[in-house]
């Protein structure tokens, strides 16, 4: 598949996907530490932190997709 065109978001910003992976890995690691501690933070606080991380990821993807679509129209 090397002849395939890069995904639209990668065309807009080649660094976007790696940056989002780093973002998600960092937050996933933080949540895992909360869970592995076994304390009060292992329950709802860890769940909230994980949900917040995905909210940030989806927000970034939404804005990147919107920018890519606008750029493609022009």
N, C-alpha and C positions, 0 to 999 in steps of 0.2 A: 504494500500500500504506500510505498514511498512516492508514488506519482500523484497521490491524492493531495488536494489543496488543504492547507491548514484550516482548522476550524475558524469561524468568524471572529471569535474572541481572541484567538491567538494572532490573527492578522492585525487586530487593533493594538494589542499589547502582548508581545512574546513573553513578557515577564509575568503576566497575570496568573496563569495556571500555577507556576512554581510558587509565587507569592501566596496564593490561596492555600496551597498545600502546606506551606510553612505555618500560616495562620492557624489552620485546622490542627496540625500536629502539635503546635504549642498549646492550644487550648485543650486538646484531647489529653495531653500529658498532665496538664494542671488538674483536669477533672479526675484522671486516674489516681493522682496523688491524693485527692480529696477522698476518693472511694477507698483506696488502700489504707488510709489512716484508720478507718473503721470508726471514727468519731461521729459527732453529730453532723459534720459537713459531708458525710458519706451518703446521706439521703437526699432530701429535697434541695439543699444548697448545691450539691453536685449536679443534680438534674437541671436546676435552673441555669447553672453555669454552662452546661452542655447545650441547652436550648438557646441560650444567649449567643454562644459561639456559632451555632447553625444559623441563627437569625442574622448575625453579622455576615456570614458567608453568603446567604441568600440575598441580602441587601447589596453586597458587592457585585454579585453575579447579575442582579437585576439592572443595576446602574451601568455595568459594563455592557450588557446585552443591549440596553437602550442606546448607549453611545455608539455601539457597533452598527446598530440598525440605522441610526441617523447618519453615520459616516458612509454607510453603503448607499444611501439614497442620494447623496451629493456627488 
